[in-house]
Amino acid sequence: MKKLKEKMFAAFAANIKTMESLRRNEVKYVPGVLRIEKVIVLSAADYEKLAEDISPEYPFLKNNRTLMTAQPGGTFHCLLVTAETEQEGMLFALTENTLYTGRAQNVPGMELQGIPVERIALEEPKAYQEHAVFFHRARGLDDITGRDVHRPVPERQTSFRVELAVVLSDAQFRQFKECGLMEDKLFLFENSSRMWFDPGELCWHCLLIKGESSRDGILVEAEGYAYARYAAHVPDCGRLRLKDVPVRYEPLARRPEHRKSKGRDEAR
């Protein structure tokens, strides 16, 4: 990598598995102008672990995906991943289908002033749920899990994005998911602006409704109504991308003690 007229340039390889392939120049590169959006600092052990098994499914990549873009031959907006004791760094730019990786050979010599730095422990790659099948005017859980073959007709499977998590008491959530999807709910009416379907991206922007200790949840797109006009079942809320998603606790739901001081929480 070299710096020229205040621009940094780097070479990237698509979907590589290890840093060793970059170190040995065993890959096909594409050039680009480098824009570092954030520096991620790992422990030395975590850095080596990542270098030996590069995957686009690492949570830190998914959580920072809005910072990254890749235009081969153009500009790459990247994360720089390094360790305190490393000269070397990894450059990552993640698009929908491709992880571009580059090698920074002299991180201490790079101009990084003003770039945010985050120190993290490396989490194992997680298989996130990215798509769901929504059902129109479903009555309850049997309708949206396919138990009742006569009702209703499902939409085709598409992507979704949770705009707000609504936490009910466990008793309220059991009633809601079992037989209350067609009932008017104030929390759906008050958050109608957070729900819509984007036909260009084929993406449902929706609410996640869950219980205070439930593992599963219901995705809702009310389409301007006060009931769950479109709904999808989520077996495991832990597989959803909920970082920075605001949380609304309904009156009977218990708010976890260690989150009481937060204005924005992450749903679990």
Order of alpha helices (4+ residues) and beta strands (2+ residues): beta-beta-alpha-beta-alpha-alpha-beta-beta-beta-beta-beta-beta-beta-alpha-beta-alpha-alpha-beta-beta-beta-beta-beta
